[in-house]
Amino acid sequence: MDYSFKNKLSKEEKEECKKLYQEQKSVSFEQNIDWNTIVNKKEKIKYFLLKKDNKVISYAVIQFPQPKVAHIPFGPIAKSVRKAVDSLKIIIEHFREKKFFFMTIQLFGPVGSTSEFAEYKLNKDYDVKYFFDRRNWSTSIIDLEKDIDSITKNLSTNHKRSLKKAKKLGITARVIEDEKEIEKFNDIYVRMYESRGRKIRKKANLKLYKKMSDFFDKSENGFFYGAFRDDEMIGGIAIIIQGETGFYYHAATDPKRRKLPIQHLAIVSVLEFLQEKGLKQFDFGGYNHMVGKEDQVYNINRFKDGFTKDYVFYPKLMYIEFIPKSVKILEWYQGFKDVVKKTIRK
């Protein structure tokens, strides 16, 4: 077997990676080659390839969130878990030789026999560190193999009332593709966060959405979905398709109409649309079990709980240090920088 680290892939390598990606039932868009060449093309990333008989049997998109720090998000993508483990060991040794501080690995797929096998193999050879806090990934899902009546029947009492109210108010939802409608979606998204005291750079976010729209058009791995009342957009959702799952990536609600049950109807409509496309699962885009009641994420969790309490947990984020105590030192430094930034803003 041969391996390589690359800044760019050849056309043939892209196609082989895309084919391998499409073979997976549980997969993240963060390892999607089209996503990283269209949407994330300016981000600093490297590709790892493991080949047998000149064919890709494993690959990983590697990110660099800080200097001398490497991160693998939900990877590698491989023909088998053994090939994934082989790939991870090669990658770890590569960054050790490059004298990186440390690297982090978010393993592929939910907790199960496959991820457990990978963890045992890696922990046998490396001193892996874990943190039991909000940095670990989990989510909540809806089974799309159930009919829509069964799904809506299991909504919370408040969500059922909200869905009924939305229909009575004439709120509708549909796919949006027109550039002006995507601009409107962006405008609502930015204003929503401004109303919460968070500033989103409007032009930069619109650029992201246009790249996402291009990605959706070329790969058919997602779509924008708008919610309307009297033909005026009042909210919406951005969905990324990853394997057999529709992933709830972004949601927007007009802050001037926050009392309207916009997302309730939009989500149910999206579920029906995903079922028509043959998808088997809806992923709520994360569920953080480590937040307190004072955190905005707590309220987002409660909203998601009104649809489902079917939680899925992923392996805890793995830290592999190449320089002792580098994780602690860098986290302290980052915390110090954050305090300085807040002080300057005041």
ZAMARGU-4260 file (C-alpha; in steps of 0.2 Angstrom, whole numbers, plus 5000, padded with zeros to 4 digits):
<rodrens>
0) 5000/5000/5000 | 5006/5018/4996 | 5001/5034/5005 | 5003/5052/5002 | 4999/5069/5009
5) 4992/5082/4996 | 4987/5100/4995 | 4977/5096/4979 | 4969/5080/4971 | 4970/5075/4953
10) 4953/5073/4944 | 4955/5054/4946 | 4958/5055/4964 | 4943/5066/4967 | 4932/5054/4958
15) 4939/5039/4968 | 4937/5048/4985 | 4919/5054/4980 | 4915/5036/4976 | 4921/5030/4992
20) 4912/5044/5001 | 4895/5039/4993 | 4898/5021/4998 | 4896/5026/5017 | 4880/5025/5026
25) 4886/5036/5040 | 4897/5050/5034 | 4900/5069/5037 | 4900/5083/5024 | 4916/5089/5032
30) 4924/5074/5023 | 4915/5078/5006 | 4928/5082/4993 | 4915/5093/4984 | 4912/5103/5000
35) 4930/5106/5003 | 4934/5111/4985 | 4919/5122/4982 | 4914/5129/4999 | 4930/5127/5009
40) 4942/5130/4995 | 4951/5144/5004 | 4953/5135/5020 | 4970/5128/5024 | 4967/5109/5022
45) 4977/5094/5017 | 4972/5077/5010 | 4978/5060/5015 | 4977/5046/5003 | 4980/5028/5006
50) 4980/5017/4990 | 4981/4999/4985 | 4985/4994/4967 | 4984/5013/4963 | 4966/5014/4969
55) 4961/5025/4984 | 4955/5014/4999 | 4955/5027/5012 | 4956/5046/5013 | 4955/5060/5026
60) 4952/5079/5025 | 4964/5086/5037 | 4961/5104/5044 | 4973/5115/5053 | 4963/5126/5066
65) 4979/5133/5074 | 4998/5133/5069 | 5006/5116/5072 | 4989/5109/5076 | 4980/5096/5065
70) 4962/5090/5066 | 4953/5076/5057 | 4934/5079/5057 | 4923/5063/5056 | 4936/5053/5047
75) 4945/5045/5039 | 4933/5038/5025 | 4939/5020/5022 | 4935/5003/5014 | 4935/4996/5031
80) 4938/5001/5049 | 4955/4992/5049 | 4961/5003/5034 | 4954/5018/5044 | 4965/5013/5059
85) 4980/5010/5048 | 4977/5028/5040 | 4976/5036/5057 | 4992/5028/5063 | 5001/5035/5047
90) 4994/5052/5049 | 4998/5053/5068 | 5016/5048/5064 | 5017/5061/5050 | 5013/5075/5062
95) 5024/5069/5075 | 5039/5070/5063 | 5033/5087/5058 | 5035/5092/5076 | 5016/5098/5078
100) 5010/5102/5096 | 4996/5090/5095 | 4982/5083/5084 | 4963/5080/5087 | 4953/5066/5079
105) 4934/5066/5079 | 4931/5048/5073 | 4919/5043/5059 | 4901/5038/5064 | 4892/5036/5080
110) 4897/5026/5095 | 4896/5007/5091 | 4907/4992/5087 | 4916/5000/5073 | 4921/5016/5082
115) 4925/5006/5098 | 4937/4995/5088 | 4946/5010/5081 | 4948/5018/5099 | 4954/5002/5107
120) 4967/5000/5093 | 4973/5018/5094 | 4973/5019/5113 | 4984/5003/5113 | 4998/5012/5104
125) 4995/5030/5109 | 4992/5040/5125 | 4975/5047/5120 | 4968/5061/5130 | 4949/5065/5132
130) 4939/5079/5139 | 4921/5076/5146 | 4914/5093/5141 | 4904/5102/5128 | 4917/5100/5114
135) 4911/5082/5111 | 4899/5079/5098 | 4881/5072/5100 | 4865/5075/5090 | 4847/5070/5090
140) 4838/5062/5075 | 4822/5058/5067 | 4819/5041/5059 | 4812/5045/5041 | 4807/5028/5038
145) 4792/5031/5049 | 4777/5039/5040 | 4775/5058/5042 | 4759/5055/5053 | 4768/5045/5065
150) 4782/5058/5066 | 4770/5072/5069 | 4760/5062/5082 | 4775/5060/5093 | 4778/5079/5093
155) 4777/5088/5110 | 4760/5095/5114 | 4767/5113/5111 | 4774/5108/5095 | 4758/5101/5089
160) 4749/5117/5093 | 4762/5127/5084 | 4761/5116/5069 | 4742/5118/5068 | 4744/5137/5071
165) 4757/5138/5057 | 4745/5130/5045 | 4730/5141/5050 | 4741/5156/5047 | 4745/5151/5029
170) 4763/5148/5032 | 4771/5137/5018 | 4788/5130/5014 | 4797/5125/4999 | 4815/5123/4991
175) 4823/5140/4986 | 4836/5141/4972 | 4834/5159/4966 | 4849/5170/4970 | 4838/5184/4976
180) 4829/5172/4988 | 4845/5166/4995 | 4850/5184/4998 | 4834/5186/5007 | 4838/5170/5018
185) 4855/5177/5022 | 4847/5194/5027 | 4835/5185/5039 | 4849/5174/5046 | 4860/5190/5049
190) 4846/5200/5057 | 4841/5185/5068 | 4859/5184/5076 | 4860/5203/5078 | 4844/5202/5088
195) 4853/5190/5099 | 4868/5202/5101 | 4879/5192/5089 | 4887/5200/5074 | 4888/5190/5058
200) 4897/5198/5043 | 4883/5199/5030 | 4894/5199/5014 | 4905/5185/5020 | 4890/5175/5025
205) 4881/5178/5008 | 4897/5172/5000 | 4897/5156/5010 | 4878/5153/5005 | 4882/5156/4987
210) 4896/5144/4987 | 4884/5132/4996 | 4871/5134/4983 | 4885/5130/4970 | 4889/5115/4980
215) 4871/5109/4980 | 4869/5112/4962 | 4884/5102/4957 | 4883/5088/4970 | 4865/5087/4974
220) 4870/5085/4992 | 4859/5098/4999 | 4847/5113/4997 | 4840/5129/5004 | 4822/5128/5011
225) 4812/5144/5013 | 4796/5147/5024 | 4784/5160/5017 | 4768/5169/5023 | 4759/5179/5009
230) 4773/5176/4997 | 4786/5184/5009 | 4800/5174/5016 | 4800/5174/5035 | 4813/5160/5038
235) 4821/5145/5032 | 4833/5130/5033 | 4849/5125/5025 | 4850/5106/5023 | 4866/5096/5019
240) 4864/5078/5013 | 4877/5066/5020 | 4875/5048/5015 | 4857/5043/5020 | 4855/5058/5031
245) 4848/5076/5030 | 4859/5087/5041 | 4851/5103/5049 | 4865/5115/5045 | 4858/5133/5047
250) 4841/5139/5052 | 4834/5157/5050 | 4819/5165/5058 | 4814/5184/5055 | 4817/5192/5072
255) 4802/5203/5069 | 4791/5188/5067 | 4799/5177/5081 | 4782/5174/5089 | 4776/5165/5073
260) 4779/5146/5073 | 4790/5147/5057 | 4802/5133/5060 | 4789/5120/5066 | 4781/5120/5049
265) 4797/5122/5039 | 4805/5107/5048 | 4790/5095/5045 | 4789/5101/5027 | 4808/5097/5025
270) 4805/5080/5033 | 4792/5076/5020 | 4804/5082/5006 | 4818/5071/5012 | 4807/5056/5013
275) 4802/5059/4995 | 4821/5059/4991 | 4823/5042/4999 | 4833/5048/5014 | 4832/5038/5030
280) 4836/5050/5044 | 4835/5068/5049 | 4850/5075/5060 | 4846/5090/5070 | 4864/5097/5068
285) 4870/5093/5085 | 4864/5092/5103 | 4875/5098/5117 | 4871/5089/5134 | 4884/5099/5143
290) 4875/5117/5143 | 4866/5125/5158 | 4850/5134/5158 | 4858/5151/5156 | 4865/5146/5139
295) 4855/5150/5122 | 4860/5132/5117 | 4849/5125/5131 | 4833/5133/5123 | 4838/5127/5106
300) 4840/5109/5114 | 4822/5111/5121 | 4815/5116/5104 | 4823/5100/5096 | 4817/5090/5111
305) 4799/5094/5105 | 4802/5085/5089 | 4813/5070/5096 | 4822/5064/5110 | 4831/5050/5100
310) 4849/5055/5104 | 4865/5049/5095 | 4882/5050/5103 | 4899/5050/5094 | 4916/5045/5101
315) 4923/5058/5112 | 4936/5070/5103 | 4953/5062/5104 | 4969/5072/5108 | 4986/5065/5104
320) 5000/5076/5111 | 5017/5077/5102 | 5024/5090/5114 | 5019/5087/5133 | 5006/5099/5140
325) 5004/5108/5123 | 4985/5106/5124 | 4984/5114/5141 | 4996/5128/5136 | 4987/5132/5120
330) 4970/5132/5128 | 4976/5144/5142 | 4983/5155/5128 | 4967/5155/5118 | 4957/5159/5134
335) 4969/5173/5138 | 4966/5180/5120 | 4948/5179/5122 | 4948/5189/5138 | 4959/5202/5130
340) 4947/5204/5115 | 4932/5206/5126 | 4941/5219/5137 | 4946/5229/5121 | 4928/5228/5114
345) 4921/5236/5131
</rodrens>
